[in-house]
Amino acid sequence: MTQLSDLPLRDNLVGKLPYGAPQEPVPVSLNVNENTHPIPDEVVDDVVAELTRAVRGVNRYPDREFGALRAALAGYLGHDLRAEQIWAANGSNEVLQQILQAFGGPGRSLLSFTPTYSMYPLLAAGTDTRWVPVERPADYVLEPEFVARTLSDHQPDVAIICGPNNPTGTSLDLAVVEAAADAFDGMLIVDEAYHEFDAAHPSALELLPGRPRLLVSRTMSKAFAFAGVRLGYLAADPAVVDALRLVRLPYHLSALTQAAAIAAVRHADRMLATVDDIRHQRDRLAAALTDLGYAVHPSGSNFILVGGFADPHATFTALREQGILIRELGIPGHLRMTAGTETETSSLIAAISALGPGGARSE
Ligand SMILES: *Cc1c(COP(=O)(O)O)cnc(C)c1O
C-alpha cells in the first residue's frame, strides 16, 4: 500500500498534520466554537426560497464578482463600507489563504502572536510562506508597545492579529491595531471571526479609512450560525480586492452559497438573536468553573480557555465518553470549551463538576 511518505510531497508539507478537530455525532458538541443554536424557521424558509431560485440557474456559472452578496455584506458591516471594499470566499480560511497567495509565498513571512488560531501556520505552509510565531505575554493580552516593537523588528510581509483571539478568548484593543498598522510596511490582517460576541470592543473596521494595508476578516461560521454554508469575508481597500482577484479560482463562490448567504444576511438580526444568550452561558460557565477552582481566562468570544486541569487529556476523554466534546490544544493544563445552549452548558458544568478537583475522575 502506498503511504504518504512514498510520495514526492513538497518539503514544507512533510511531517505536517491536517487540521483535524474530531467530528463525532455526540449529543453535546462544544469543540469548534460553532453557534450551537439551529437557525430560525423563518430564515430557513427564506434561504430555501433563494436556493430554489438559484438552482433554476445553475446551468450557468454564478456571478464571478458576487456583486449582490458583496453589497449585502457591506450593508451588514456598516461603517460606510462600499461593495468594492468587500471580498468573500468559502470560509474565512479561504480568504486568508488567498491573502497569503497574493501577499505571502516563497521568500515572504507571516507573523502572528501565539497561542493563536492553529490554521495560520498551516495556511503559511500551504503557500510556502515562512511562519513567524511570537509568544504573547503570560496573560495573553497584547499591548500596543509590544506589538509595535515586534512588527518593527521583524518587518513581516503579512501579520495577523486575532481578536477576540482563538483559543484564548482575549479581546483586542483598537490601540493595538493602530500601533501595529503604523509599525511595519506589510499587510495587517485583523481576524474578527468572533467579533459579534465582543460587545465591549469596537471593530477594526473603524480604522480602515486611510489604511490601505489593513484587512479585516469576518465569518458567518460563528455568531451567524452558518458554519455549514462556508462563507467568510473581508473588508479592505478596493486595491486589496483587486489583488485577491488575481489568485481566486474563477467562480469560487457557488450560486448556492451566494443565494444562501444573501438570504441569511437579510435576516442578520434574527441570525444574531442568540448571541446575548450565548454570552450569558459563557459567563455562567466561566463563573461555575471558577467556583470549582479552575483558572478561567477572560473571554470576549463564545468560548473560554480554562487552566487547572491535572491531566487535560484524561478530562477530555472522560467527557467524550459521556458524549461531550471539548477541545484539547496542547497548552499544558488547559482545555477550551464553547458556550452552547443553556442545556448543553449545564451538561458540561455538571460533568466537569462530577469529575472532582483538577478534572480527575473521582472513583
Ligand atoms: C473559526 C475561525 C475562523 C473561521 O473559519 P471559517 O473558514 O470562516 O469557518 C477564522 N478565524 C478564526 C480565528 C476562527 O476561530
The ligand as an SDF file (V2000), in Angstrom:
LIG
                    3D

 15 15  0  0  0  0  0  0  0  0999 V2000
  -13.4840   29.6250   13.2480 C   0  0  0  0  0  0  0  0  0  0  0  0
  -12.4450   30.6120   12.8860 C   0  0  0  0  0  0  0  0  0  0  0  0
  -12.3780   31.1410   11.6060 C   0  0  0  0  0  0  0  0  0  0  0  0
  -13.4630   30.8460   10.6290 C   0  0  0  0  0  0  0  0  0  0  0  0
  -13.2180   29.9240    9.7210 O   0  0  0  0  0  0  0  0  0  0  0  0
  -14.2550   29.7340    8.5230 P   0  0  0  0  0  0  0  0  0  0  0  0
  -13.3500   29.2210    7.4750 O   0  0  0  0  0  0  0  0  0  0  0  0
  -14.8470   31.0610    8.1930 O   0  0  0  0  0  0  0  0  0  0  0  0
  -15.2700   28.7580    9.0130 O   0  0  0  0  0  0  0  0  0  0  0  0
  -11.4410   32.1100   11.3000 C   0  0  0  0  0  0  0  0  0  0  0  0
  -10.5830   32.5170   12.2430 N   0  0  0  0  0  0  0  0  0  0  0  0
  -10.6210   32.0450   13.4940 C   0  0  0  0  0  0  0  0  0  0  0  0
   -9.6900   32.5660   14.4960 C   0  0  0  0  0  0  0  0  0  0  0  0
  -11.5460   31.0680   13.8450 C   0  0  0  0  0  0  0  0  0  0  0  0
  -11.5740   30.5980   15.0980 O   0  0  0  0  0  0  0  0  0  0  0  0
  1  2  1  0
  2  3  1  0
  2 14  2  0
  3  4  1  0
  3 10  2  0
  4  5  1  0
  5  6  1  0
  6  7  2  0
  6  8  1  0
  6  9  1  0
 10 11  1  0
 11 12  2  0
 12 13  1  0
 12 14  1  0
 14 15  1  0
M  END
$$$$
